[in-house]
Every structure is written in structure tokens, then in C-alpha cells.
Amino acid sequence: MVAITVILAAVIGTFVLGLGDNVQSAPQASIDFETNSAGDVTITHRGGDALTSSEVELGGAAYTGSDENTIVDEGSPGTEFTAGESVTIASANIDQGEELNLIYTAGDSDTIIASYDVPAE
């Protein structure tokens, strides 16, 4: 009975003190990928949360770009990637037949926001 009371007090105390409010979640965005005949991949933000360039990067086995692999480095128009904007990744930075990921890196652990299997040639 004492153990149950202690656990309940801890849970209630957490909510009352607001300790659960510091949890940071990944942004929610609708992302489209398209590969053209040259092998370039265009990433389009269709809607949802803006993606801050310092918190989002490209990754996965398909991405062979620089170590500075933010969407800004690949040509994003600003510090945020927002609905209606597109970024084209040159085929020189893409391995065909592999997975390309858009990754949120600002939280406690990396979270894949969107994933795309780049078609093989």
C-alpha cells in the first residue's frame, strides 16, 4: 500500500511541477521525393511544420554528400524549409538503389521524418 502511494505521489508531482513539459518531439511535415531522368532527387515540403535547417539533415545509404549535410547546403532557399519549397539533390550526391532519409537531429535522439528509396538506374 505504501509503494502504491509513493508511485502515485511521484506521478502527480511530475504533472504538477511541469517536469513532463520539456519533452521535445520531431516536427510533423508532409514530404515528397521525386527522381528525374538525370538521377537528381527533388525533395518537396508539402505541408506541416517548418523544418529548421540546423535541426534537419540528409542521411541514409543513398546520401553521399558533404559532412555538412543540411538541406541548406543542398540549396534550400533559407534557414527554414517550409511548405511549397523544394530542394534538389544532385545525382553526384546520391547512390541509386539506396535509401535517402530526412532526419530530425535536435531531439534526444535522431528521428527520421521522411524516407525514400532512390530508384536504381
FENCORSUL-V844391 format. One record per residue. N is the residue number from 0. RES is the residue in three letters. BURIAL is I if it has 16 or more other ideal C-beta (glycine too) atoms within 10 Angstrom, else O. Layout:
BEGIN
n->(N:N)
res->(RES:RES)
burial->(BURIAL:BURIAL)
END
This chain:
BEGIN
n->(0:1:2:3:4:5:6:7:8:9:10:11:12:13:14:15:16:17:18:19:20:21:22:23:24:25:26:27:28:29:30:31:32:33:34:35:36:37:38:39:40:41:42:43:44:45:46:47:48:49:50:51:52:53:54:55:56:57:58:59:60:61:62:63:64:65:66:67:68:69:70:71:72:73:74:75:76:77:78:79:80:81:82:83:84:85:86:87:88:89:90:91:92:93:94:95:96:97:98:99:100:101:102:103:104:105:106:107:108:109:110:111:112:113:114:115:116:117:118:119:120)
res->(MET:VAL:ALA:ILE:THR:VAL:ILE:LEU:ALA:ALA:VAL:ILE:GLY:THR:PHE:VAL:LEU:GLY:LEU:GLY:ASP:ASN:VAL:GLN:SER:ALA:PRO:GLN:ALA:SER:ILE:ASP:PHE:GLU:THR:ASN:SER:ALA:GLY:ASP:VAL:THR:ILE:THR:HIS:ARG:GLY:GLY:ASP:ALA:LEU:THR:SER:SER:GLU:VAL:GLU:LEU:GLY:GLY:ALA:ALA:TYR:THR:GLY:SER:ASP:GLU:ASN:THR:ILE:VAL:ASP:GLU:GLY:SER:PRO:GLY:THR:GLU:PHE:THR:ALA:GLY:GLU:SER:VAL:THR:ILE:ALA:SER:ALA:ASN:ILE:ASP:GLN:GLY:GLU:GLU:LEU:ASN:LEU:ILE:TYR:THR:ALA:GLY:ASP:SER:ASP:THR:ILE:ILE:ALA:SER:TYR:ASP:VAL:PRO:ALA:GLU)
burial->(O:O:O:O:O:O:O:O:O:O:O:O:O:O:O:O:O:O:O:O:O:O:O:O:O:I:I:O:I:O:I:O:I:O:I:O:O:O:I:O:I:O:I:I:I:O:O:O:I:I:I:I:I:O:I:I:I:I:I:I:O:I:I:O:I:O:O:O:I:I:I:I:I:I:O:I:O:O:O:I:I:I:O:O:I:O:I:O:I:O:I:O:I:I:I:O:O:O:O:I:I:I:I:I:O:O:O:O:O:O:I:O:I:I:O:I:O:I:O:O:O)
END
